[in-house]
Amino acid sequence: MTDITELFLQIIHQYKSVDIAEAEFKKMLHEDQDLREEYREWCDAVGSSEKMGFLDYCDEYMDSQESIYDTLNDYDE
């Protein structure tokens, strides 16, 4: 089993828009039963709903990226 978060990151970086990335991910889930099962397991493991799991990950990822830049700005001061 591959780490599904790697797939999340690939989709986020490819589409550069959370809305488009979410739509593409939902399309992938619809087309791939194995991916759907892996996503279901991941959601259970992290305590997120299947409806919001991908978006929760995106929000967390975006927040972590912003905090990197905040840290760099703090260093400049």
Residue, then its C-alpha position, 0 to 999 in steps of 0.5 A: m500500500t502506498d502512502i495516500t498522502e503522496l497522491f494528495l500532494q501530487i494532485i495539489h501540486q498538479y492542479k494548484s487549486v483546492d477546488i480543482a484538486e478535490a474534483e479530480f480526486k473525487k473523480m479518481l475515487h469514483e473510477d478506482q475501487d482500490l483507491r476508494e478503499e485505501y482512502r476510507e482506511w486513511c480517513d478512519a486512521v486520521g479521524s476524518s470523514e470521507k466527505m472532508g478527508f481530502l479537504d482537511y488534508c489540503d487545509e493542513y498542508m496549506d497551513s504548514q506551507e504558510s507557517i514555513y514562510d512565517t518562520l522565514n519572515d520572523y528570521d528577517e526581522 
